């Protein structure tokens, strides 16, 4: 390639990146069920970066434990999707900055699948308590298209047979022809930055005494693959990784759980950025 062609290519690539950045919705703060309304913004909150923690907004489902407690519009916050929010998001982002060379934005991005093409601006997507969500058929179709185009989705914090069955039913709407399978230890996702062969159940802060929630006694690390063997959906059944991110700097929460949770999150982010 000649120097002129390299220059033209570099300029074109820069233009594409800048165009994508400016097409993204600006950061917006939402009230959280965790009561983080007064959490201060980091000094560099408006810095544009190459990776952002994108959190999925979704309507409440029939198993939603907050039904009757928060009756407002789920699109305005104070809904189940804001569990652990935004502390978990920002603490994982800080870990990504510290543990990798990825330029991570210090604040999260809340993304609604009904908001036009906005989801396609964020290649890494996270949702909490997915055994209680109320994903609509239209949203499921958008999520399927996003994942088949190269997006990555981390589904976290659902517990026991009832929530497992509901989540699996909803994912059959997203992917009628694809099964949820156990991710083998040798899969690259467990070895991108850290070797994570030794994985164990990560309980939330409210369930440290038992080590599990409901009847979810066994942690499962599951996924949905595309036709090329890429993990599109990484699933943490019977673990509360988001809670471990949220409490990672609290001495009352055991280090062994927050340490594993941050390493899992780091591996998943690097996998999503490279696959």
C-alpha positions, 0 to 999 in steps of 0.5 A: 500500500502506498503512503497516499493510500495509507493516508486516505485509509487512515483519514477514512477510518478516523472519519468513521470512528468520529461519525460513530461517536457523534451518532451516539446518544449523550450520557444521561443519568437515571434514578436507581432503585439502589438510591445512588441519585447523589453519586458524583460524576467522575471529572472526565465523565464526558470524555469519549472513549473506545469502550463504554459500559452499556446497560440494557433498559427493559420493561418489568416482567411478571416475576419482577420483584419491584412490582407495586414498589415503583410504578413509574415509567421504566424508561425513566429509571427507578425500575428493575434494570437499575439494580446495582446501578450505576455503581457496578457499571462505573467500578467495572469501567475503572477496573477495565482502565486499570487492568487493560489498555482499553480506553474505557469511559468512566460513566455508563450508557443506558440503552433502550432497544426501542430507541431507533438504531441506538443499540448498534452504537454499543458493542457490549451490552449488560442486563441485570436480573434477566429472570424478571425482565419483560422483554417484548417481541419487538425488543427481542427481534432488535436484540437478535439483529444486534447480536447477529451483527456482532454485538455481545450481551452479558446476561446476569443475576438470575437465580433458581429454576423459576427465573431460569425457565422464564429467561430461557423462554424469553431467549427462545423468542430472541433465538428460536433456533439456538440453544443455551449451552454450557461454555467449556473451560477451554473457550477463549472467553475464559482466557483472554486476560485471566485464566478462569478455569477455577470459577465459583458461585458469586453471591450478592451481598444480601445472600452471603450467609447462604451463598445462594439465592432462592433454589439456585445452589449451583453456578452455571456459565452458559452461552449462545453461539453464532454460526462461527463459534463466537459467543453472542450471549454470556450468561451467569446463572445463579451468580450476582456478578453485578452486585460483586462489582458494586461492592468491590471496594467495600471491606464487608464484601469478600474479596474472593467474590469481587476479585473473580467478578472483576476478572470475569467482567474484564475477560468478557469485555476484551472478548467482545472487543476482539471477537 
